[in-house]
């Protein structure tokens, strides 16, 4: 990731490369209705699983460590990084078929290493893929497998459990990166190499003193170069004033950077009407002089993204034609291997640090 311009007093930034089964029953106090972007409602049922809150005994921990596969560790690591994934996301990232994915996720759930919440969308009461998140028990076992202090993982798992007001937004933003990785999974010369989640982005940008907190950061490899991107998943709820302030933050973040134009901010909107509002806000904050370095802003609606795909010509920079992500201006190609990109066969074996790792 390109480092935002910063004043001399700021410190160097951290690198991104870098017992008895419980009954799974709905908790009557855990029914949450959350509005989504198209005026449907999402009912989230948090299944009760008391064992997921318990630390394993030393004997249980050793048994689980013996039974965990490298793919299991990668799945738990992804939940630690990205907070919320659904079963479909896990399948696209780590499996080639539905049956094996379902069987392994069910095992992780039965061992209380992950929590599973049910999501039902109305009207029509359509059941969506179950939402998965790392449990306290899973955080302890994962930390043991990685030789780390469990305290940070425990804090993050509990925060995801107890502060889920933005779950829909986070799940959809994560779905964008999963979709991008899956779209390139079979391409021989391209793929999503890095995906840094919202929590890590927030921490790293704050450490730089940058006035932004993207919903994710990515590095997409192609045969001719590397596209670096930041995601803003817009749900149409921010007023114009706050939206302009957020966009100005990106402009300030890369001001003075001669390669500012190689930092692409992708804004995905719920509707075409909202996209027009966002484009107007972008035009009001981007420097008008070509001599002033600025990051690039691109917009697309969720409908267009769904119709044409993550690698289709969906992105607008305000011009007459839309472009595909692989045609963006790129940084020089590094020695990173395409076959190690996220969602490629066995990618987690060569990238034990996951999508946020080197």
N, C-alpha and C positions, 0 to 999 in steps of 0.2 A: 504494500500500500504506500502510496506517495504521502509524505509527511506534509501537513499544512504548514504554510509559512507561520513563523512564530517569532516573538521578540527574543532578544538575547538572554533575558533572565529566566526563560522557561527551560526546564530540564529536558534532556533527551527523551524521546518517546519510547515506550516499550514496543518491541517489534511484534507484528502480527504473524511473522514467519516462525516464525516460531512454534416352627415347633408345630404348632397345629394350624392348619389352614383356617383363615377367618372366613366367615360367610360374606359373599359379595352382594350386599343388599343396598338399595337406595337409601340414603340418609334424608329423612324428611326435612331436615333443616338445611339441606344442601341443594335445593332446587333453585337455580338461578336463571332468570330470563334476561337475555342480552339482545339488544337490537342489532341487526346486521345492515349491510349497505343497501339492500334493495327492499327495505321495509318489511322483511320477514322477521320473525323472532326466533332466537335460538334458546332452547331450554337445555340447560346443562345439569345433568344428574351426577353428582359426586358420589360414587359408590363408596360405602363404608368398608374400610379394610384396616382394622386396628393393628394387625401384625405389620403392616407397612410402616408404622410409626416406631416400631421397636428395633433397637440395635440387635444384631445377631449375637449369640453367644460365640465364644472362640471356636467351639466345635462346629457350630452352624456356619460360621464364616469360612472355616477351612474346607468344609464340604462344598459350599457354594463356589469357592475359588477353584476347586478341583473340577467342578462341572461346567464352569463358564468357558465358552469358546472365545476366540479373538473377535468374532463377529458380535457376540453378546456384549463384550466390553466396549466395542465401537458403538453399539446401539445405546448403551447406558451413557457413554460419553457424549453422544449427540443430544440426548435428553438433558444432560447437564448443561451443554452449551446453548441449546435453543429453547429450553423450557417445555414447549408443547409441540408434539408431532402427533399426527393421527396414524392409524394403522397403514393407510395407503402410502404415506410419506416413508415409513419404515421399509415397506416393501420396495419402493422405487430406489431407495438408497442402498439397500443391503441384500436384496433377494431377486432372483430371476423368476420366481413364481409365487402364486398366492398361498398355496397349501403349506409350503415350508415356512413362509413368513408367519402365517397364522399360528402354526404349531409352536414356533420358537417364542413368539410374543406371548402366547398362552402360558408357556413354561415360565417366562420371566414374571408374568402376573401371578401364577400360582405360587411362586417362590417369594412373592411380595417385594420384588425388586423394582417394579414399576407400578404406578397407580393407573387405573383405567376409569375414565369418566365417559358417560354416554351423552351424546349431543343429538337433540331432536329439533328439527326445523319446522316451523309452521308458517303459513297455513299448509295443510296437507299432512302435517305431522310425519315428515320424512326423516327417518333415522340416518344420521351421517356416520362416517367412520369414527370409531371410538377415539377419544383423545387420550394420549399417553403422556405421563410425566414421571420423572425420577422420584422414587420414594426415599424416605429417610434410610430404610434398610438398604436400598440400592445404592445410596450415596456412600454409606460406610463400606460396602463390599467393593464398589468401584474404586474408592480411594485406596483400599488395601491392594487391589489388583494393580494399581498404578504406583504404589509405594508413596502415597501422599497423605498429608494430614487430612482427616475427614471433615474438619470443622468448616472450611469454605464450601464444600459440596453439600454438607448438611444445611447450611444457611440458605444456599440457593434453592435446594429442593423444598424447604419449608416455605420460602418466599413464593415459589411457584404455586404451592398448594393453597396458601392463605391469601394471596393477592392476585386473583384471577380476573379482575375487572376488565382487563384488556386482552383476554384470552382469544377472542375472535380475531382481533387485529393481529396479534402475534402469530396465530395459526395461519392466517392468510398470507402474511409476509413471509413466514417460513415456507409456505407452499409455493411461493414464487421461486425461491432458490431451489427447492426440490424439483420443480417443473423444469427449470433451466438445466439442472444437472441431468435429469432424465431425458430431456430432449437431445442432449449430446452424448448420451451413454454409449451409443453404437457408432458414433462418428470416429473414424480412425485418426483424425488430425485435430480434434477440438474437444474441449470439455471445461467444466467448471472446476478449477483447481482449489481455490480458496472460497470458503463461505464463513465469514465472521458474523456471529449472531448479534442481536440488538444489545444484549447485556455487555458483551465485550466491547462493542463499538462505543457504548456510552462511557465505559470506564476509560478506554484509550483516548477518545477525543477529549474527555474532561481532563485527562492528564496532560494533554497538549495545550489546554486552555482554549480549545476550539469551541465556537458557539453553536455546534450542531451535534445531533445524536441520531445517526441514520438507523433505519430499521434493519440494516444489514449491509455488509460490504463484501464484494466478490472480485475474484480474478478469473477471467475467462480466457483460456488459451486457444489460439488458432495457429495455423501453419505460418502465418506471417507476423504474428505479434500477440500482445496480451491486452485485453480490455479490462480496465479497472472501473468498478461501478459501485455506487451507493444507492440504496433503495429507500424511497419514501412511499410507503403504502398508505394512500389517502382514502379515507372513508367518507369524505364529504362533510365532515362535522366542524372543521376549523373555519372560523370567520376569516374574511379576506385580510383583515389587518394582521392577524396572527400568522396566516399563511405567508404573507409578504415578509414578515419578520423572520420566519424560518428560512425562506429562500435567501434573504440577505445574509443570513448566517453562513450559508454555503459560499456565497460570493466573498465574504470577508475571510473565510477559512483558507481560501486558496489565493488571496490577493498577494501579489508579489512573487508568485510561483511561475516561473517561465514555462512550466509544463502544466499549467492550470487546465488547459483545454483537454488534457488527457484524463482528467477526472470527470467521469460521467455520472450525473445524478438522474436516476430514473424515477419518475413519479407515476404511479399507477392509480388511476381514478375509478370510482364506481360507475360513472356514466360519461357519455360524450359531452353532455352539458357541463358537468363538473370539470372535465378536461379543458373546456374553453375558459372557464374561470381561472384555472391554474395557469394556463398559458398567458392569460392577461396579466396575472400577478408576476409571472416570470419576466415578461417584457418590461414591467415597471421597475425591476430591480437589477437586471443585467446591464453592465456598462455598455453604452452605445458605441464607444470608440473601440475599434478592433485592436488598437494599441494597448488597451488595458487588459491584462490577463484575467480570464474568468473560466471557471468550470463550465461544462456543457450541461444543459438541462434538456431532458427528453421526457415526453409524456405519452401515455397510452391508456386506453380504457380497458377495464376488465373484460368487456365483451369482445373487443378486438383481439386481446391476448388469448382468450379462449378459442376464438375462431381460427386465428392464423398461427398460433403457437408461439412459444418463447423465442424461437429463432426466425420467426416470420417478420415481414416488413410492417411492424406495428408502431414504431417509435417516431414521434414528430418533434422537430426542433423549431416549429413555427413556420417552416417552409411548405411548399406545395406537395412534396412527396414524403412518404414515410420510409424509414430505413430499418434494416435488421441489425441486431446487435453486432454480428460479426463484421459489419462494414464500418463500424465506428473507428475513429482515430485511435491508434494503439501505441503502447510502449513497445520497445524492442523485445524480441523473444528471448526468454531466459533458458536456462538448462533444465527447467522443470519438465517432467515427463508427462505427456498426454495420457498415457496408460495409467497414471496414478491419480487421475482426476476423480472427483466424487461421482459415485454411481457406476464407475467402470468395474469390470469383473475383479473381485477380490481386492479392491482398492484399499480397504482398511488394513490389510496385511502389510502393505508397504507404507501406510500413513497411520501409524498407531495414535498419532495426535489428532486424527480426524481432520475435518475441513478447516479448523482454525490453526492447525499445526503447520510445520515447515513443509 
